[in-house]
Amino acid sequence: MRNYSVVCHNERRMISGELLDANSAGCDVISRDRSLTPVFQLRSSVILNILDIKKRIFVNVIARAIEAKRENDCWVYSFSWSRKPAHLSLEPDSNY
């Protein structure tokens, strides 16, 4: 899902990254943030600004951090939401 750029923030912190996966329950975002600990605590409320790079459309989504794990010098955050934004495509990215 490399066609989606994400800025995730709350009143104190912010990360940017790419959308890895999205479904009706939530999404995963990879961030090249070099912090030693996750930027968002579990269950913290955040706003996801999701940009569809090809269509130049963005949407703001209220979400909650449910997991953060370190992988290959990146953080992978999992967020839950009440429903998947309608414009997000679940088609596989042909650039992988």
Gaussian input, Z-matrix of N, CA and C with variables (Angstrom, degrees):
# hf/3-21g

backbone

0 1
 N
 C     1     B1
 C     2     B2     1     A1
 N     3     B3     2     A2     1     D1
 C     4     B4     3     A3     2     D2
 C     5     B5     4     A4     3     D3
 N     6     B6     5     A5     4     D4
 C     7     B7     6     A6     5     D5
 C     8     B8     7     A7     6     D6
 N     9     B9     8     A8     7     D7
 C    10    B10     9     A9     8     D8
 C    11    B11    10    A10     9     D9
 N    12    B12    11    A11    10    D10
 C    13    B13    12    A12    11    D11
 C    14    B14    13    A13    12    D12
 N    15    B15    14    A14    13    D13
 C    16    B16    15    A15    14    D14
 C    17    B17    16    A16    15    D15
 N    18    B18    17    A17    16    D16
 C    19    B19    18    A18    17    D17
 C    20    B20    19    A19    18    D18
 N    21    B21    20    A20    19    D19
 C    22    B22    21    A21    20    D20
 C    23    B23    22    A22    21    D21
 N    24    B24    23    A23    22    D22
 C    25    B25    24    A24    23    D23
 C    26    B26    25    A25    24    D24
 N    27    B27    26    A26    25    D25
 C    28    B28    27    A27    26    D26
 C    29    B29    28    A28    27    D27
 N    30    B30    29    A29    28    D28
 C    31    B31    30    A30    29    D29
 C    32    B32    31    A31    30    D30
 N    33    B33    32    A32    31    D31
 C    34    B34    33    A33    32    D32
 C    35    B35    34    A34    33    D33
 N    36    B36    35    A35    34    D34
 C    37    B37    36    A36    35    D35
 C    38    B38    37    A37    36    D36
 N    39    B39    38    A38    37    D37
 C    40    B40    39    A39    38    D38
 C    41    B41    40    A40    39    D39
 N    42    B42    41    A41    40    D40
 C    43    B43    42    A42    41    D41
 C    44    B44    43    A43    42    D42
 N    45    B45    44    A44    43    D43
 C    46    B46    45    A45    44    D44
 C    47    B47    46    A46    45    D45
 N    48    B48    47    A47    46    D46
 C    49    B49    48    A48    47    D47
 C    50    B50    49    A49    48    D48
 N    51    B51    50    A50    49    D49
 C    52    B52    51    A51    50    D50
 C    53    B53    52    A52    51    D51
 N    54    B54    53    A53    52    D52
 C    55    B55    54    A54    53    D53
 C    56    B56    55    A55    54    D54
 N    57    B57    56    A56    55    D55
 C    58    B58    57    A57    56    D56
 C    59    B59    58    A58    57    D57
 N    60    B60    59    A59    58    D58
 C    61    B61    60    A60    59    D59
 C    62    B62    61    A61    60    D60
 N    63    B63    62    A62    61    D61
 C    64    B64    63    A63    62    D62
 C    65    B65    64    A64    63    D63
 N    66    B66    65    A65    64    D64
 C    67    B67    66    A66    65    D65
 C    68    B68    67    A67    66    D66
 N    69    B69    68    A68    67    D67
 C    70    B70    69    A69    68    D68
 C    71    B71    70    A70    69    D69
 N    72    B72    71    A71    70    D70
 C    73    B73    72    A72    71    D71
 C    74    B74    73    A73    72    D72
 N    75    B75    74    A74    73    D73
 C    76    B76    75    A75    74    D74
 C    77    B77    76    A76    75    D75
 N    78    B78    77    A77    76    D76
 C    79    B79    78    A78    77    D77
 C    80    B80    79    A79    78    D78
 N    81    B81    80    A80    79    D79
 C    82    B82    81    A81    80    D80
 C    83    B83    82    A82    81    D81
 N    84    B84    83    A83    82    D82
 C    85    B85    84    A84    83    D83
 C    86    B86    85    A85    84    D84
 N    87    B87    86    A86    85    D85
 C    88    B88    87    A87    86    D86
 C    89    B89    88    A88    87    D87
 N    90    B90    89    A89    88    D88
 C    91    B91    90    A90    89    D89
 C    92    B92    91    A91    90    D90
 N    93    B93    92    A92    91    D91
 C    94    B94    93    A93    92    D92
 C    95    B95    94    A94    93    D93
 N    96    B96    95    A95    94    D94
 C    97    B97    96    A96    95    D95
 C    98    B98    97    A97    96    D96
 N    99    B99    98    A98    97    D97
 C   100   B100    99    A99    98    D98
 C   101   B101   100   A100    99    D99
 N   102   B102   101   A101   100   D100
 C   103   B103   102   A102   101   D101
 C   104   B104   103   A103   102   D102
 N   105   B105   104   A104   103   D103
 C   106   B106   105   A105   104   D104
 C   107   B107   106   A106   105   D105
 N   108   B108   107   A107   106   D106
 C   109   B109   108   A108   107   D107
 C   110   B110   109   A109   108   D108
 N   111   B111   110   A110   109   D109
 C   112   B112   111   A111   110   D110
 C   113   B113   112   A112   111   D111
 N   114   B114   113   A113   112   D112
 C   115   B115   114   A114   113   D113
 C   116   B116   115   A115   114   D114
 N   117   B117   116   A116   115   D115
 C   118   B118   117   A117   116   D116
 C   119   B119   118   A118   117   D117
 N   120   B120   119   A119   118   D118
 C   121   B121   120   A120   119   D119
 C   122   B122   121   A121   120   D120
 N   123   B123   122   A122   121   D121
 C   124   B124   123   A123   122   D122
 C   125   B125   124   A124   123   D123
 N   126   B126   125   A125   124   D124
 C   127   B127   126   A126   125   D125
 C   128   B128   127   A127   126   D126
 N   129   B129   128   A128   127   D127
 C   130   B130   129   A129   128   D128
 C   131   B131   130   A130   129   D129
 N   132   B132   131   A131   130   D130
 C   133   B133   132   A132   131   D131
 C   134   B134   133   A133   132   D132
 N   135   B135   134   A134   133   D133
 C   136   B136   135   A135   134   D134
 C   137   B137   136   A136   135   D135
 N   138   B138   137   A137   136   D136
 C   139   B139   138   A138   137   D137
 C   140   B140   139   A139   138   D138
 N   141   B141   140   A140   139   D139
 C   142   B142   141   A141   140   D140
 C   143   B143   142   A142   141   D141
 N   144   B144   143   A143   142   D142
 C   145   B145   144   A144   143   D143
 C   146   B146   145   A145   144   D144
 N   147   B147   146   A146   145   D145
 C   148   B148   147   A147   146   D146
 C   149   B149   148   A148   147   D147
 N   150   B150   149   A149   148   D148
 C   151   B151   150   A150   149   D149
 C   152   B152   151   A151   150   D150
 N   153   B153   152   A152   151   D151
 C   154   B154   153   A153   152   D152
 C   155   B155   154   A154   153   D153
 N   156   B156   155   A155   154   D154
 C   157   B157   156   A156   155   D155
 C   158   B158   157   A157   156   D156
 N   159   B159   158   A158   157   D157
 C   160   B160   159   A159   158   D158
 C   161   B161   160   A160   159   D159
 N   162   B162   161   A161   160   D160
 C   163   B163   162   A162   161   D161
 C   164   B164   163   A163   162   D162
 N   165   B165   164   A164   163   D163
 C   166   B166   165   A165   164   D164
 C   167   B167   166   A166   165   D165
 N   168   B168   167   A167   166   D166
 C   169   B169   168   A168   167   D167
 C   170   B170   169   A169   168   D168
 N   171   B171   170   A170   169   D169
 C   172   B172   171   A171   170   D170
 C   173   B173   172   A172   171   D171
 N   174   B174   173   A173   172   D172
 C   175   B175   174   A174   173   D173
 C   176   B176   175   A175   174   D174
 N   177   B177   176   A176   175   D175
 C   178   B178   177   A177   176   D176
 C   179   B179   178   A178   177   D177
 N   180   B180   179   A179   178   D178
 C   181   B181   180   A180   179   D179
 C   182   B182   181   A181   180   D180
 N   183   B183   182   A182   181   D181
 C   184   B184   183   A183   182   D182
 C   185   B185   184   A184   183   D183
 N   186   B186   185   A185   184   D184
 C   187   B187   186   A186   185   D185
 C   188   B188   187   A187   186   D186
 N   189   B189   188   A188   187   D187
 C   190   B190   189   A189   188   D188
 C   191   B191   190   A190   189   D189
 N   192   B192   191   A191   190   D190
 C   193   B193   192   A192   191   D191
 C   194   B194   193   A193   192   D192
 N   195   B195   194   A194   193   D193
 C   196   B196   195   A195   194   D194
 C   197   B197   196   A196   195   D195
 N   198   B198   197   A197   196   D196
 C   199   B199   198   A198   197   D197
 C   200   B200   199   A199   198   D198
 N   201   B201   200   A200   199   D199
 C   202   B202   201   A201   200   D200
 C   203   B203   202   A202   201   D201
 N   204   B204   203   A203   202   D202
 C   205   B205   204   A204   203   D203
 C   206   B206   205   A205   204   D204
 N   207   B207   206   A206   205   D205
 C   208   B208   207   A207   206   D206
 C   209   B209   208   A208   207   D207
 N   210   B210   209   A209   208   D208
 C   211   B211   210   A210   209   D209
 C   212   B212   211   A211   210   D210
 N   213   B213   212   A212   211   D211
 C   214   B214   213   A213   212   D212
 C   215   B215   214   A214   213   D213
 N   216   B216   215   A215   214   D214
 C   217   B217   216   A216   215   D215
 C   218   B218   217   A217   216   D216
 N   219   B219   218   A218   217   D217
 C   220   B220   219   A219   218   D218
 C   221   B221   220   A220   219   D219
 N   222   B222   221   A221   220   D220
 C   223   B223   222   A222   221   D221
 C   224   B224   223   A223   222   D222
 N   225   B225   224   A224   223   D223
 C   226   B226   225   A225   224   D224
 C   227   B227   226   A226   225   D225
 N   228   B228   227   A227   226   D226
 C   229   B229   228   A228   227   D227
 C   230   B230   229   A229   228   D228
 N   231   B231   230   A230   229   D229
 C   232   B232   231   A231   230   D230
 C   233   B233   232   A232   231   D231
 N   234   B234   233   A233   232   D232
 C   235   B235   234   A234   233   D233
 C   236   B236   235   A235   234   D234
 N   237   B237   236   A236   235   D235
 C   238   B238   237   A237   236   D236
 C   239   B239   238   A238   237   D237
 N   240   B240   239   A239   238   D238
 C   241   B241   240   A240   239   D239
 C   242   B242   241   A241   240   D240
 N   243   B243   242   A242   241   D241
 C   244   B244   243   A243   242   D242
 C   245   B245   244   A244   243   D243
 N   246   B246   245   A245   244   D244
 C   247   B247   246   A246   245   D245
 C   248   B248   247   A247   246   D246
 N   249   B249   248   A248   247   D247
 C   250   B250   249   A249   248   D248
 C   251   B251   250   A250   249   D249
 N   252   B252   251   A251   250   D250
 C   253   B253   252   A252   251   D251
 C   254   B254   253   A253   252   D252
 N   255   B255   254   A254   253   D253
 C   256   B256   255   A255   254   D254
 C   257   B257   256   A256   255   D255
 N   258   B258   257   A257   256   D256
 C   259   B259   258   A258   257   D257
 C   260   B260   259   A259   258   D258
 N   261   B261   260   A260   259   D259
 C   262   B262   261   A261   260   D260
 C   263   B263   262   A262   261   D261
 N   264   B264   263   A263   262   D262
 C   265   B265   264   A264   263   D263
 C   266   B266   265   A265   264   D264
 N   267   B267   266   A266   265   D265
 C   268   B268   267   A267   266   D266
 C   269   B269   268   A268   267   D267
 N   270   B270   269   A269   268   D268
 C   271   B271   270   A270   269   D269
 C   272   B272   271   A271   270   D270
 N   273   B273   272   A272   271   D271
 C   274   B274   273   A273   272   D272
 C   275   B275   274   A274   273   D273
 N   276   B276   275   A275   274   D274
 C   277   B277   276   A276   275   D275
 C   278   B278   277   A277   276   D276
 N   279   B279   278   A278   277   D277
 C   280   B280   279   A279   278   D278
 C   281   B281   280   A280   279   D279
 N   282   B282   281   A281   280   D280
 C   283   B283   282   A282   281   D281
 C   284   B284   283   A283   282   D282
 N   285   B285   284   A284   283   D283
 C   286   B286   285   A285   284   D284
 C   287   B287   286   A286   285   D285

   B1=1.4488
   B2=1.5321
   B3=1.3077
   B4=1.4546
   B5=1.5199
   B6=1.2934
   B7=1.4603
   B8=1.5202
   B9=1.3465
   B10=1.4526
   B11=1.5213
   B12=1.3090
   B13=1.4611
   B14=1.5303
   B15=1.3384
   B16=1.4600
   B17=1.5317
   B18=1.3117
   B19=1.4573
   B20=1.5177
   B21=1.3116
   B22=1.4616
   B23=1.5235
   B24=1.3239
   B25=1.4586
   B26=1.5188
   B27=1.3248
   B28=1.4515
   B29=1.5264
   B30=1.3051
   B31=1.4622
   B32=1.5268
   B33=1.3459
   B34=1.4631
   B35=1.5214
   B36=1.3163
   B37=1.4647
   B38=1.5207
   B39=1.3535
   B40=1.4570
   B41=1.5314
   B42=1.3307
   B43=1.4595
   B44=1.5225
   B45=1.3132
   B46=1.4607
   B47=1.5192
   B48=1.3164
   B49=1.4550
   B50=1.5120
   B51=1.3311
   B52=1.4622
   B53=1.5172
   B54=1.3089
   B55=1.4532
   B56=1.5204
   B57=1.3290
   B58=1.4663
   B59=1.5171
   B60=1.3192
   B61=1.4670
   B62=1.5220
   B63=1.3238
   B64=1.4619
   B65=1.5134
   B66=1.3168
   B67=1.4663
   B68=1.5186
   B69=1.3022
   B70=1.4574
   B71=1.5283
   B72=1.3317
   B73=1.4609
   B74=1.5238
   B75=1.3441
   B76=1.4565
   B77=1.5118
   B78=1.3329
   B79=1.4594
   B80=1.5231
   B81=1.3220
   B82=1.4562
   B83=1.5216
   B84=1.3184
   B85=1.4610
   B86=1.5200
   B87=1.3269
   B88=1.4570
   B89=1.5213
   B90=1.3379
   B91=1.4598
   B92=1.5205
   B93=1.2985
   B94=1.4520
   B95=1.5302
   B96=1.3021
   B97=1.4552
   B98=1.5376
   B99=1.3043
   B100=1.4629
   B101=1.5285
   B102=1.3086
   B103=1.4617
   B104=1.5283
   B105=1.3256
   B106=1.4646
   B107=1.5216
   B108=1.3111
   B109=1.4597
   B110=1.5226
   B111=1.3283
   B112=1.4719
   B113=1.5255
   B114=1.3050
   B115=1.4619
   B116=1.5292
   B117=1.3321
   B118=1.4602
   B119=1.5175
   B120=1.3230
   B121=1.4492
   B122=1.5235
   B123=1.3187
   B124=1.4599
   B125=1.5199
   B126=1.3061
   B127=1.4621
   B128=1.5233
   B129=1.3301
   B130=1.4632
   B131=1.5253
   B132=1.3099
   B133=1.4591
   B134=1.5247
   B135=1.3383
   B136=1.4666
   B137=1.5319
   B138=1.3142
   B139=1.4576
   B140=1.5209
   B141=1.3244
   B142=1.4531
   B143=1.5252
   B144=1.3189
   B145=1.4598
   B146=1.5159
   B147=1.3238
   B148=1.4689
   B149=1.5244
   B150=1.3237
   B151=1.4558
   B152=1.5181
   B153=1.3237
   B154=1.4584
   B155=1.5260
   B156=1.3251
   B157=1.4666
   B158=1.5235
   B159=1.3230
   B160=1.4722
   B161=1.5206
   B162=1.3278
   B163=1.4668
   B164=1.5196
   B165=1.3430
   B166=1.4644
   B167=1.5248
   B168=1.3134
   B169=1.4590
   B170=1.5214
   B171=1.3301
   B172=1.4570
   B173=1.5164
   B174=1.3242
   B175=1.4532
   B176=1.5310
   B177=1.3171
   B178=1.4629
   B179=1.5183
   B180=1.3271
   B181=1.4638
   B182=1.5198
   B183=1.3122
   B184=1.4588
   B185=1.5182
   B186=1.3228
   B187=1.4639
   B188=1.5265
   B189=1.3265
   B190=1.4584
   B191=1.5203
   B192=1.3295
   B193=1.4669
   B194=1.5245
   B195=1.3396
   B196=1.4707
   B197=1.5286
   B198=1.3463
   B199=1.4611
   B200=1.5248
   B201=1.3286
   B202=1.4612
   B203=1.5181
   B204=1.3344
   B205=1.4650
   B206=1.5222
   B207=1.3128
   B208=1.4583
   B209=1.5219
   B210=1.3278
   B211=1.4678
   B212=1.5166
   B213=1.3209
   B214=1.4718
   B215=1.5284
   B216=1.3158
   B217=1.4670
   B218=1.5230
   B219=1.3202
   B220=1.4634
   B221=1.5312
   B222=1.2985
   B223=1.4633
   B224=1.5243
   B225=1.3244
   B226=1.4641
   B227=1.5270
   B228=1.3189
   B229=1.4677
   B230=1.5164
   B231=1.3241
   B232=1.4638
   B233=1.5245
   B234=1.3252
   B235=1.4604
   B236=1.5274
   B237=1.3138
   B238=1.4679
   B239=1.5212
   B240=1.3350
   B241=1.4576
   B242=1.5089
   B243=1.3191
   B244=1.4655
   B245=1.5229
   B246=1.3521
   B247=1.4650
   B248=1.5274
   B249=1.3150
   B250=1.4587
   B251=1.5152
   B252=1.3346
   B253=1.4681
   B254=1.5262
   B255=1.3003
   B256=1.4671
   B257=1.5251
   B258=1.3099
   B259=1.4717
   B260=1.5324
   B261=1.3320
   B262=1.4612
   B263=1.5218
   B264=1.3003
   B265=1.4575
   B266=1.5169
   B267=1.3103
   B268=1.4614
   B269=1.5211
   B270=1.3369
   B271=1.4521
   B272=1.5202
   B273=1.3462
   B274=1.4515
   B275=1.5236
   B276=1.3117
   B277=1.4626
   B278=1.5098
   B279=1.3157
   B280=1.4645
   B281=1.5307
   B282=1.3320
   B283=1.4533
   B284=1.5294
   B285=1.3243
   B286=1.4738
   B287=1.5059
   A1=109.63
   A2=116.39
   A3=121.06
   A4=112.88
   A5=118.22
   A6=120.75
   A7=111.73
   A8=117.54
   A9=121.20
   A10=110.81
   A11=115.45
   A12=122.57
   A13=107.23
   A14=116.56
   A15=120.04
   A16=110.47
   A17=115.65
   A18=122.19
   A19=105.34
   A20=115.40
   A21=121.47
   A22=107.64
   A23=116.75
   A24=118.44
   A25=111.85
   A26=113.97
   A27=122.07
   A28=106.04
   A29=118.23
   A30=119.78
   A31=113.42
   A32=117.92
   A33=120.45
   A34=115.50
   A35=117.67
   A36=120.15
   A37=111.45
   A38=114.94
   A39=120.22
   A40=109.84
   A41=115.27
   A42=122.12
   A43=107.93
   A44=116.04
   A45=120.67
   A46=107.03
   A47=115.71
   A48=118.99
   A49=112.08
   A50=114.41
   A51=122.16
   A52=109.60
   A53=115.14
   A54=121.38
   A55=108.66
   A56=116.52
   A57=120.83
   A58=111.63
   A59=115.81
   A60=121.14
   A61=107.79
   A62=116.07
   A63=121.06
   A64=109.10
   A65=115.67
   A66=120.99
   A67=107.99
   A68=117.32
   A69=120.34
   A70=112.68
   A71=118.23
   A72=121.61
   A73=113.61
   A74=117.13
   A75=118.74
   A76=112.19
   A77=115.41
   A78=119.61
   A79=110.86
   A80=115.13
   A81=123.27
   A82=107.88
   A83=115.48
   A84=122.29
   A85=108.57
   A86=116.73
   A87=121.02
   A88=108.77
   A89=114.84
   A90=121.21
   A91=108.89
   A92=116.96
   A93=121.43
   A94=111.36
   A95=115.79
   A96=123.46
   A97=109.39
   A98=117.48
   A99=122.11
   A100=113.35
   A101=117.73
   A102=119.81
   A103=110.82
   A104=115.65
   A105=120.76
   A106=112.24
   A107=116.90
   A108=121.87
   A109=108.77
   A110=117.20
   A111=119.21
   A112=111.67
   A113=116.15
   A114=121.78
   A115=110.63
   A116=117.19
   A117=121.58
   A118=110.67
   A119=116.11
   A120=121.34
   A121=109.75
   A122=115.65
   A123=119.48
   A124=110.26
   A125=115.17
   A126=125.44
   A127=113.78
   A128=118.25
   A129=118.35
   A130=109.56
   A131=115.15
   A132=121.78
   A133=109.08
   A134=116.36
   A135=121.84
   A136=109.56
   A137=114.70
   A138=121.30
   A139=106.99
   A140=116.13
   A141=122.17
   A142=108.14
   A143=117.04
   A144=122.26
   A145=105.51
   A146=117.59
   A147=122.38
   A148=108.82
   A149=115.60
   A150=121.86
   A151=109.98
   A152=116.57
   A153=121.98
   A154=105.94
   A155=116.53
   A156=121.43
   A157=111.78
   A158=117.65
   A159=120.63
   A160=112.33
   A161=116.55
   A162=120.75
   A163=113.38
   A164=116.68
   A165=122.05
   A166=111.90
   A167=115.11
   A168=122.81
   A169=107.14
   A170=117.15
   A171=118.28
   A172=110.48
   A173=113.41
   A174=120.32
   A175=107.68
   A176=115.81
   A177=122.19
   A178=108.14
   A179=115.86
   A180=121.32
   A181=108.92
   A182=117.09
   A183=121.35
   A184=107.54
   A185=116.00
   A186=120.92
   A187=109.87
   A188=114.49
   A189=120.98
   A190=108.62
   A191=117.34
   A192=122.07
   A193=109.24
   A194=116.57
   A195=119.48
   A196=113.02
   A197=116.85
   A198=119.26
   A199=109.20
   A200=115.55
   A201=121.48
   A202=107.34
   A203=116.05
   A204=119.08
   A205=109.54
   A206=115.14
   A207=122.32
   A208=108.64
   A209=117.26
   A210=122.95
   A211=109.63
   A212=117.31
   A213=122.60
   A214=113.03
   A215=116.74
   A216=122.95
   A217=114.12
   A218=117.43
   A219=122.66
   A220=108.51
   A221=115.78
   A222=121.01
   A223=108.28
   A224=115.66
   A225=121.80
   A226=106.59
   A227=114.69
   A228=121.59
   A229=109.19
   A230=115.53
   A231=121.31
   A232=107.37
   A233=114.80
   A234=121.68
   A235=109.25
   A236=116.02
   A237=120.18
   A238=108.14
   A239=115.28
   A240=121.07
   A241=109.10
   A242=116.70
   A243=119.98
   A244=112.16
   A245=116.66
   A246=120.70
   A247=109.48
   A248=115.59
   A249=121.76
   A250=109.55
   A251=117.47
   A252=119.38
   A253=110.96
   A254=116.82
   A255=122.12
   A256=113.41
   A257=118.99
   A258=119.82
   A259=113.72
   A260=119.42
   A261=120.89
   A262=110.69
   A263=116.37
   A264=122.23
   A265=108.66
   A266=117.00
   A267=120.64
   A268=111.06
   A269=117.21
   A270=120.17
   A271=109.94
   A272=117.75
   A273=119.54
   A274=111.05
   A275=115.17
   A276=121.64
   A277=109.12
   A278=117.03
   A279=121.25
   A280=112.35
   A281=117.90
   A282=121.31
   A283=113.76
   A284=119.08
   A285=120.72
   A286=110.68
   D1=42.11
   D2=-177.51
   D3=-69.30
   D4=-3.41
   D5=178.70
   D6=-81.38
   D7=3.13
   D8=-177.32
   D9=-123.33
   D10=122.76
   D11=175.34
   D12=-101.17
   D13=143.59
   D14=-174.86
   D15=-131.23
   D16=135.59
   D17=166.10
   D18=-115.80
   D19=125.56
   D20=-178.28
   D21=-117.14
   D22=130.59
   D23=-177.36
   D24=-152.91
   D25=160.74
   D26=167.08
   D27=-134.84
   D28=-162.60
   D29=-175.37
   D30=-71.38
   D31=-11.57
   D32=-176.01
   D33=-120.70
   D34=-26.79
   D35=-170.45
   D36=-138.45
   D37=162.94
   D38=179.98
   D39=-152.17
   D40=145.38
   D41=170.23
   D42=-135.77
   D43=162.09
   D44=170.62
   D45=-128.17
   D46=157.27
   D47=-179.17
   D48=-178.53
   D49=-161.79
   D50=179.20
   D51=-120.64
   D52=147.61
   D53=176.16
   D54=-76.60
   D55=124.49
   D56=178.38
   D57=-92.04
   D58=-39.50
   D59=-174.59
   D60=-157.67
   D61=152.17
   D62=176.29
   D63=-149.98
   D64=141.27
   D65=175.41
   D66=-148.09
   D67=-172.00
   D68=-175.42
   D69=-66.02
   D70=-22.41
   D71=-177.88
   D72=-90.25
   D73=-25.40
   D74=-177.27
   D75=166.77
   D76=-157.90
   D77=-176.72
   D78=-150.89
   D79=165.94
   D80=174.07
   D81=-118.07
   D82=136.48
   D83=-179.74
   D84=-126.49
   D85=131.81
   D86=175.36
   D87=-101.20
   D88=131.76
   D89=-179.32
   D90=-126.26
   D91=135.12
   D92=178.81
   D93=-86.37
   D94=26.87
   D95=177.51
   D96=-63.63
   D97=133.01
   D98=-176.15
   D99=-96.09
   D100=13.57
   D101=-179.68
   D102=-65.15
   D103=153.06
   D104=-179.16
   D105=-79.31
   D106=-23.06
   D107=178.76
   D108=-127.13
   D109=159.91
   D110=179.54
   D111=-60.34
   D112=144.60
   D113=179.46
   D114=-71.20
   D115=-36.66
   D116=-178.08
   D117=-110.25
   D118=132.68
   D119=175.50
   D120=-73.58
   D121=153.96
   D122=177.39
   D123=-59.31
   D124=140.09
   D125=179.87
   D126=72.73
   D127=6.91
   D128=177.68
   D129=-75.56
   D130=142.69
   D131=179.40
   D132=-82.62
   D133=136.76
   D134=-178.05
   D135=-138.80
   D136=166.75
   D137=170.87
   D138=-114.60
   D139=128.82
   D140=175.75
   D141=-101.65
   D142=121.21
   D143=171.94
   D144=-98.59
   D145=106.10
   D146=-174.54
   D147=-105.82
   D148=121.87
   D149=-179.12
   D150=-108.80
   D151=122.98
   D152=170.75
   D153=-82.55
   D154=106.67
   D155=-172.91
   D156=-63.70
   D157=-41.04
   D158=-178.27
   D159=-68.30
   D160=-46.08
   D161=-176.20
   D162=-87.56
   D163=-11.36
   D164=-177.62
   D165=57.46
   D166=43.61
   D167=177.78
   D168=-119.42
   D169=138.25
   D170=174.21
   D171=-130.39
   D172=157.43
   D173=179.75
   D174=-140.18
   D175=146.77
   D176=174.18
   D177=-101.86
   D178=132.55
   D179=-178.09
   D180=-130.72
   D181=132.78
   D182=172.82
   D183=-82.85
   D184=130.62
   D185=-177.04
   D186=-141.92
   D187=176.64
   D188=179.04
   D189=-133.64
   D190=132.96
   D191=177.94
   D192=-70.42
   D193=126.19
   D194=-179.18
   D195=-119.36
   D196=-14.38
   D197=177.52
   D198=-163.83
   D199=149.33
   D200=173.86
   D201=-143.86
   D202=128.94
   D203=179.00
   D204=-139.49
   D205=147.36
   D206=-178.88
   D207=-89.84
   D208=127.77
   D209=178.71
   D210=-142.98
   D211=121.60
   D212=174.42
   D213=49.49
   D214=52.79
   D215=179.18
   D216=62.71
   D217=21.82
   D218=176.47
   D219=-130.72
   D220=161.21
   D221=169.77
   D222=-104.12
   D223=134.81
   D224=173.36
   D225=-111.39
   D226=116.17
   D227=-179.61
   D228=-103.88
   D229=137.82
   D230=172.42
   D231=-108.45
   D232=133.32
   D233=-179.96
   D234=-125.06
   D235=144.71
   D236=173.12
   D237=-105.97
   D238=151.51
   D239=176.07
   D240=-142.91
   D241=166.44
   D242=-177.35
   D243=-73.47
   D244=-29.55
   D245=174.14
   D246=-164.24
   D247=151.22
   D248=-179.37
   D249=-70.93
   D250=133.64
   D251=175.65
   D252=-58.08
   D253=139.39
   D254=-172.82
   D255=-61.60
   D256=-32.61
   D257=-174.11
   D258=-81.40
   D259=-5.94
   D260=179.59
   D261=-76.49
   D262=123.94
   D263=178.61
   D264=-89.80
   D265=141.17
   D266=177.12
   D267=-101.45
   D268=12.71
   D269=178.51
   D270=-69.70
   D271=140.76
   D272=179.48
   D273=-63.63
   D274=148.76
   D275=179.13
   D276=-81.27
   D277=127.61
   D278=-177.45
   D279=-77.58
   D280=-4.80
   D281=-179.02
   D282=-87.52
   D283=0.88
   D284=-178.78
   D285=-77.93

